[in-house]
Every structure is written in structure tokens, then in C-alpha cells.
Amino acid sequence: MAVNPLKAVQEQIKNACELLNLEESVYEILKEPLRVMEVSIPVQMDDGTVKVFKGYRSQHNDALGPAKGGIRFHPDVTLDEVKALSMWMTFKCGVVGLPYGGGKGGVAVNPQELSPTELERLSRGYIRAISSIIGPEKDIPAPDVGTNAQVMAWMVDEYNKIVGYNSPAVITGKPLIYGGSKGRVDATGYGVALIAREAAKKLEMDIKNCTVAIQGYGNVGSYTGIHLQRLGAKIVGVVDIYGGVYNERGIDAEKLAEHVRKTGSVKDFEGTTSLTNEELFALDVDVLIPAALENQITEENAPNVKARMVCEAANGPTTPEADRILREKGIFVVPDILANSGGVIVSYFEWVQNLMNYYWTEEEIKERQEIVMINAFNNIYQLAQEYKVDMRTAAYMIAIKRIYEAMKVRGWI
């Protein structure tokens, strides 16, 4: 039975609130989003018929600033999933100190089944449906699973038509020509690689001697692999939904990304043997990177994990039961809300650049991202040592303390 991500995040919040000795009202406010919108989006298909898609936007908490979070186009999108993802976004922003609360949107659709014109009509229809609750000062969406820079461009254009002026700061993750930021495309993967390097130091490992297995090789997984390879690590196993590849001597991450662009999957990459998802999780590697969807490391497969470190590139890839098992096994887990926060950090930089209409170089972006992420990692690591808790609990404690202080000073509690 799949774990409800909303229940998982509520458990994580409760745990952190108790450790911080916060009053019950803090948990009561944080356990559900402040606002959720459910919309029906009629889209005219290319054959002239009209199909109605279900869409959502959840705004979890705006005590620290406007809501921020991606828009997911995926057949399995549910209201509870969107709520949970908006809550994780609140803590992701809190943990790295961004002036944002969490938001998330989604449409239950398989984008692969739509033509480009149908996808455009759906994208514009979704923004029209939620336009009253978003804006540069209210809620700033971004791409997520199943959406990309082109989808964001259509959405910004539609929003601009509604408000009657150019407002690039309403959405981040846009194409460069349309107010996007340099360094945004690979920001999440670059951040995962940076954090894996820092965690390796704490475990007295050198990233240059580390072997890595990656689940998922889309934008995040592939750029994580490419940046880890540039840091000297060796990628030995990669799996996606169509198959997997293994080579103990190492797989060229850049060539594999090129292979995926051409064929749509990692499978059949030259010089590799095939690998299943179960085999990937059981590989004897230094670093395991789940970079696909939530609920991938479960109580069934967690006992097989041999990696010294799990660095979560996906949102919510480890169930609470699996988390306990990994902890008992002494595996160092870097939580998603820190490990994959590079995307929202550079989204924040994009928003800032849009608001001031002045743009930074890629070097400046990468440098700023690294400073923010390493500071956050060190703060969490220090708190984890101090309270003798795992990194996930420490990350939630830092984020919730920040949100609690903002709610307190604003008179919410």
C-alpha cells in the first residue's frame, strides 16, 4: 500500500514541533495548507472534442513570504500529494533561509499523450483558472515533473494577458530569452552534487573516490550525475522507468544524458549491463541518489540498501518506515528539503533578477547557490549533532523554528 505523502509530512512536522517544545497551535497551523484551490480545466483537443482536466494549487504557509513551488503535470497527481508537496516547499524554503512559504500545483494528466498545441491550451487554461491567487507578491510557480521552461513561458504569457502588463516575476524556470536565470536548468542537480560532496567530508570520504547509484535520469538525476562526475565521483548504476544500466568501472554521465535525449531512456547504453530498480537500491555503493518520485525507498527495500549515504534528489523518496530502517543501519540520509533545494534557490535568484530587471552571470549564480547550500548544510549538521537527531529531523527543526518565529512576530500564535 502506497504511503500517503500528506500523512508522512504531518508526522515529520509533529516530530520536529515536539523536539522544539513548541505549543500545540504551531502543529495545528502547519499540518494543513492555508489555502487550496481545485479547478476543472476544459481543453479543446485537436480532434475538436473537449476534455476536462482536474487541477490544483496549494499554498501551505506564507508567514515568511509569498508561496513558492512547482507545477506538476502527471497522471497520478492528487489533492493530498499537492498539499504534501506544498508543505515540503515551506520547509525547503525555511531550511535554506529564503523569504518564501510553500506552494505547489498540479494537473492530473499525462503530458506525453498531448500534442504541443493541446499542452499549450492546457497550460494557459490552468493559469487562467488559478490567476486570482498567484502573482509576484502572492505565489510564484515554477516547473516540476512533466513541465518545463516552454510550459512556463506559455503560462507567463497568459498571466500577462490577464493582468494587462509584462510581469516576468510571476513564474520562475522560464526560458533565458524570457526572463529566465542562468544556472537554473541544472540548479537542482548541481545542488545535490554539492551537498553529497559536503556530506562525504563529514563521513570522512573523498567524493573523488566515491561510487554512485542514481534512480531517475531526468533533469535532476542527469545533472546530479554530470556534476558528481565533474567532482571526481564514479557513476556505476542508473535506473529509470524503462530500465537500468550498470558498469562497475563507471558510466559516462554526460554521454548517458545524450543517450537519454536521443532514445528517451537509459537502457541499452553501450558498455553496460542491465539493472533493475531492486538491484540498484541494493548496490554496494558509497552514495545512493533517489531522483525520481516519492515513496521509492520503502520498508520492503530499505533493508537491502548498502550505500553509506542516501542523498535525496527527489521529493519525499523515503517513507517514514524506511527512514527508521536506514537510521538503524547507520546510513547517513541527506533529506530532500536540503539536498534538492538548489532549484528553489536559483528560482529565488530568478525572481529577484526579474524584480530588479538586472541579470547575473552563471558564475555569480553558482557561487551564490553554493554559499547558501553549504551554510544550510553546516547549520543542519551542527543541530543534528547537538540534539543527537538525524539530518531530516534537524532540517525540519531549523525550518519550523524559523516559521514559528515569523508566525509569532506576526501575531498568528
N, C-alpha and C positions, 0 to 999 in steps of 0.2 A: 504494500500500500504506500502510495506516494505521501511524503510529508507535506502538510500544508505550510507553505513558506511564512504565512502570516502568524501561525502558531509558533513557528521556530523563532521569528524575530521578537515576538512578545516574550518568549521565555528568556531570550538574551537580554532584553531591556529589564525585565523583573530582577534577574540575577545581578545586573550592574547597579540597579537602584538600591537593592538590599545591601550590597557591599559598601556603597557610599552612604548608607544610613539615611537615605532621603525619605521625606514624608510620602505616604501612600498616594497623595494627589499627583505627584510627579509621574508615577507609573500610570495612573488613571488618564492623565492628559496624553502621555506618549504612546499608549497601547493602541490607539486608533488615529487615523488621519483627521485633521481639522475639517477637510472638505474633500468630497469625492463627487465627480461628475460622470454619469453614464449616458452615452449618446448612441443614437441609431443613425447611421450614415448611409443614405441611399446613393448608389453609384450606378450610372448608366454604363452597361457593359458594351463592348464593341459590337455585339450582335443585336443591340437595341433593347435588350431586356434590362430591368432594373434589379439590382441585388442590394440587400440591406446588410451592412456590417455593423457589429457591435463594437463600440469604442469606449475607452475610459480615460480619465485624468484624475490622479490622486495627489493632493497637496497635504503632506503629513504635518509639518510644523514650520511656522515662519518667524519664530522668536528671534533667530539670528539674522534674518534677511529674507528676500524673496525665495520662493521654491525653485528648485533646480533639478532637472532629471530628464532622462531619455524618453523616447517614444519607440515602443516595440511593435513590430508587425510580425505576429507569429500565430499559427493556428491554435496553440494551447493557451493563449492569453486569457486570464480570468480576472475577476474583480479582486479576489484575495491576493493573487500574485502581484497585481499592480499596486495594491495597498502596501504589501510587504516590501516591494522594491522602492517605493517612495520613502518608507521608513528607513531602509538601509541607506538611502541617499542622504537623509537628515544626518545620520551618524557618520557617513563618509565625509560630508562637508564639515561636521563638527570636529572630527578627529584630525583633520589637516588645517583647521582654523580658517575656513572660507566663510565669508559673510552671507551664507545661504542656509535655507531649510531644504527639506527633501520633497521632490515631486517625482511623478512617473506617469507615463501614459502608455496606452497600448490599444491595438486593434486586433481582434481575433480574425486573422486572415493569413493565408499562405501567399506571400508576395510573389513567389515563383510561378504561381498559377495565373497571375495577372499580366496583361500586356503593358508596355510602358505607358500607354495612354490611360489605361484603367488604373494603374498605380498612381498616376498624376491626379486623376479625378478623385481617387480615394484620399490621397494626401491633402488635397485642397479642401475636400469635404470635411475631413477630420478637424482641420484648423478652423474652418467656419463654425463648426459645432462647439468648439471649446474656446473660441476667440474672446469671449467675455471674461474668462478667468485667467488668461495669460497676458504677458506684457513684460517689458524690460524691468519694471519695478515690482511685478507681481509673481511671475512664474516664467522661467526661461527653459523651454525644452531643448533637446539635443538628440542626436541619433542613438539608436540602441540596436538590439538584434533585429535584423530584417529591414532596417532603414539605413540611409547613407546621406552623403553630402547633397546629392541631387534631390532627394526627397525633402531635405531641409530647405533647399533653395525654392522649391515649389511652395512650401509652407510659408516661408518668409514673404514671398511674393503675394500670396493670398492674404496674409495678415496686413501687408501694406495697403492692399486694395480696400480692405475693411476700414482701416484707421485713416486712410487718405494721405499718408506721408511715408517716407522711407524710414523704416525702423529696424536696422540690421541687428540690434542688440536683443531682439525678442527671442532669437533662437541661436544656439551655437552649433559648431560642427558643420558650418557652411562651406561651400567651395571657396578657395582663396580669392577668386575674382569677385566674389560677392560678400566680402567682409569676413571671410574665414581667417583663422590664425595659422601661421606657420607652425609646424611641430604638432598639429592637432591629430593628424591621421595616425601617427604611431605613438601618441602620448601615453595611452594605457599600457601598451606592451613595453615601452621604454621604462615606464614607472615600475612595472612588475620586475623587470630585469635589475633595475637599481636596488629595489628592496631585497631581491634574492641575494644580490651581492653583499648588502649590509648585514642580512641575517646570517649569511655564510661566515662573515667575520666573527659574529658573536658565537657561532658554533665551532670556531677555530678551524674553519675550512677556507681554502682559497678558491674563489669562483673559477679560476683558471684550471683547476683540477677536478671540477665538478661534472658529473654526468646528469643529464636532464631528460625527463619524460614529459610530454605535453599532450593533454586531452583537448582537442578542438584546435583547428588551424585556420580560423577566420582572421579577421583583422587583429584581434588581441593576441591570439595564440601565435600567429605567424610573426608579428613584430616582437613579441616576447622572445621567440626563438632566435630571431635575427640579432636582437640586441644582446642576448645572453652569449651568442656565438662571438659577437664582437668583443665581449668582455673576456673571452677565452674559454667559456664553458663548452661542453660537448653534448649535442642533442643526439640521443640514441634511439628514442622511440616517440612516435607521434600517431595519434588516432583521431579520426573524425567520424561523422555518422555513416560514412560509406565504407570505411575500412581503416587499416592501420599499417604502419611501416616500422621496421626495426633494423638497426645496424649498430652492433656494439662498438665499431670503430668510429662511429659518428655519421650524422646525416647533415648535409649542407643546407642550413636553414633558408638561405636566400634562393637556392635552386629549387628547394621544395616549395617555397611560396610561388615561384614562377610556374612550377608543375601544377599547383592548385589553380592558378589563374587560367591555365590552358585547359585542364581536364575537369575542374570542379571538385577534385578530391585529392587526398594524399596517396591513395592506394596506387599500386603498380609503379611507384617511383623507383628509378633504376638503382641497382646496387643494394636493395633492401629485401628483407623477407617480410611476410605479412604478420600482423599483430592484432589481437582482439583487444577490446576495451578492458576485459578482465585481466588479460596478460599485462597490459600497460600499467594498471594500478599495482600489480604485483612485482613489477620490475625492481631489481636491486640497484636503485639509482640514488644519487645524493639529493636531487630536487625533483619533486613531482608537482606539475603545474596543471590544475584543472582550469581550462579556459573555455568551457562550453556553457552549459546551463546549470540551474540549481539542482540540488539533490543527486549529485553524482557519486560522492563518497558516502556510502551508507553503512548501516551496521552489518550488512552482509559482506561487503568487500573491504571494509576498513581493517579487519584482522589480517588481510593479505598485504597491506601496504608496508613496504620495506624502506621507503625513502627516509632520509634523515630530516628532511624539511618538506612541508607542503606549502606552496605559495599560491594563494587563491586569486587567480586572474578573473574567474567568473564571479557572478553574484550568487551567494548562498550555495556553493557547490557541496558543502559538507553538512550533513544532517546533525542535529544535536547529539543523537546516539553515537554517530560515527566520531564526532568531536571527542566524546568521552573516551572512546576506544583509542584514538590516536594519542590522547593525553596520557592514558595509562601506559601506552607503548613508548612514551618519551619522545614522540615525534614533534618537532617544533613546527607549529602551524602559524603562518603569517595570514591574518584574516583579510577577507575581501575588502572590507571598508578602508583598509590601509593599502593593501597590495595593488588594487586596481583603481586607486583614486587619481592616477595620472590624467585620465580622461577628463574628469570634472575640474581638475586644477587648470589644465590648459583651456578648458571651456570657460573657466572664470577669467583667464587671461584674454580670451577672445572677446568676452562680454566687456571687459574693461577697455580693450582697444576700440571696440565699436562705439562705446560711450564717449571716448575722448577723440575718436577719429584719428588716432595716431598708432602706427603699427611697428612692432618689434621684429628683430631678426630671429631666425631659427635658433642661433647660438644663445641669444638672450632668453628665449623661451625655455630651452633645455636647461640652461643654468638656473633659472628661477624655479623650474619644476623640481630639479634635483635638491635645491636648498629646502623647499617646502617639505618634500617627502622624507628627506633624511632627518630633518628636525622632528617630524611627526614620529618616525620610526624610533628615534632615540628616546623621545618622551614616553612612548608606549612601553618600550623595553624597560626603561627605568621604573615605571609604575608597576609593571608586571613583577619585577624583582622585589620591589618594596612591599607589595601586597601578597606576594607569593601566589600569583594567579597566572593563567595562560595569557598569551598575547591578545586573543579575541576579547576576553573579559576586560583586560586593561584598556583596549581600544574603546570599548563601549563606555567604560568608566570615564575616560577623558572626554568623549563626545557628550555624554549625558550630563557631566558636571558643567560643561560649557553651556549647554542648552538650559539646564536648570538655573544657572546664574542669570542668563538672559531673561528667562521667564519671571524670575524673582524680581529683577530690577524693573521689569515692565509691569509688575503688579498682577501677574496671572495667578500666582500662588502665594 
